[in-house]
Amino acid sequence: MDAKLLEILVCPVCKGPLVYDKPRQELICRGDRLAFAVKDGIPVMLEGEARTLDPTEDIPR
């Protein structure tokens, strides 16, 4: 994930910052506990396509 792109992307729901989870290829919103997939290097920033994180799931720092 390009660092400059990560700096400007925000959660489409709350406009909060995102954390890149490289092993899972996802952008994580800690506030909404949503994971947005990154497919072929392109973030899929659609709320309806996001995965809801399980309450026990660790969020990367």
C-alpha positions in Angstrom: 0.0 0.0 0.0 1.4 3.3 -1.0 2.2 5.4 2.1 1.0 8.7 0.5 -2.3 7.1 -0.4 -2.7 5.8 3.1 -2.2 9.3 4.4 -5.1 10.7 2.5 -7.6 7.8 2.7 -10.2 8.0 5.5 -13.1 5.8 6.6 -16.1 6.5 4.4 -18.4 6.1 7.4 -16.8 8.3 10.1 -14.0 10.0 8.2 -11.5 8.7 10.7 -8.0 7.4 10.1 -7.3 3.9 8.7 -4.7 1.3 9.6 -3.2 -1.0 6.9 -3.2 -4.7 7.8 -0.7 -6.0 5.3 -1.1 -9.8 6.0 -4.9 -9.5 5.5 -4.7 -6.9 2.7 -7.3 -4.7 4.5 -7.7 -1.1 5.7 -9.0 -1.0 9.2 -11.2 1.7 10.9 -10.7 1.2 14.6 -13.6 3.5 15.5 -16.2 1.7 13.4 -14.5 -1.7 13.6 -14.7 -2.1 9.8 -12.2 -3.7 7.5 -12.1 -2.6 3.8 -10.4 -5.0 1.4 -7.5 -4.0 -0.8 -7.8 -5.9 -4.1 -4.9 -5.8 -6.6 -3.6 -2.8 -4.7 -6.9 -0.9 -4.9 -8.8 -0.2 -1.7 -12.5 -1.0 -1.9 -13.9 1.8 0.2 -17.6 0.9 0.1 -19.5 0.6 3.4 -21.6 -2.3 2.0 -18.4 -4.2 1.0 -16.7 -3.8 4.4 -16.2 -6.6 6.8 -17.3 -6.0 10.4 -14.6 -6.9 12.9 -15.3 -9.5 15.6 -15.2 -7.9 19.1 -12.3 -10.2 20.0 -10.3 -9.6 16.8 -7.0 -7.8 17.3 -6.5 -4.6 15.4 -3.0 -3.8 14.1 -1.3 -0.7 15.3 
